[in-house]
Amino acid sequence: MKKNRENDFIMLPKNDLAFKLLFGDERNKDLLIDLLAAIFLKHLAA
């Protein structure tokens, strides 16, 4: 990841492509569901 002037992280195109290849495939639906559940559960617990 790369930082912009405000020290915020921005996504690089290669990261977006890797995400789409991994999580955009119907065969990997369970991986996406697990990832989103982990993110949301962590966020809700905070």
C-alpha positions in Angstrom: 0.0 0.0 0.0 1.0 3.5 -0.6 0.4 6.7 1.5 -0.9 10.0 0.1 -0.1 13.4 1.5 -2.5 13.1 4.5 -0.8 9.8 5.5 -3.9 7.8 4.5 -3.5 4.5 2.8 -4.7 4.1 -0.8 -5.1 0.9 -2.8 -2.7 0.2 -5.6 -4.2 -1.3 -8.8 -2.3 -4.5 -8.4 -3.9 -5.0 -5.0 -7.4 -4.4 -6.5 -6.7 -7.0 -9.2 -5.5 -9.6 -6.7 -8.6 -9.0 -4.5 -10.9 -9.4 -7.6 -9.1 -12.6 -8.7 -9.3 -14.1 -5.3 -12.6 -13.0 -4.0 -14.5 -12.3 -7.2 -14.7 -15.9 -8.2 -17.9 -17.7 -7.3 -15.7 -20.7 -6.2 -14.2 -18.6 -3.5 -17.5 -17.2 -2.1 -16.8 -18.8 1.3 -13.5 -17.0 1.6 -15.2 -13.7 0.9 -17.9 -14.4 3.5 -15.3 -15.4 6.1 -13.3 -12.2 5.4 -16.2 -9.9 5.7 -17.5 -11.6 8.8 -14.1 -11.2 10.5 -13.9 -7.6 9.5 -17.4 -6.8 10.7 -17.1 -8.8 13.9 -13.9 -7.0 14.8 -15.4 -3.7 14.0 -18.6 -4.4 16.1 -16.5 -5.6 19.0 -14.5 -2.4 19.1 
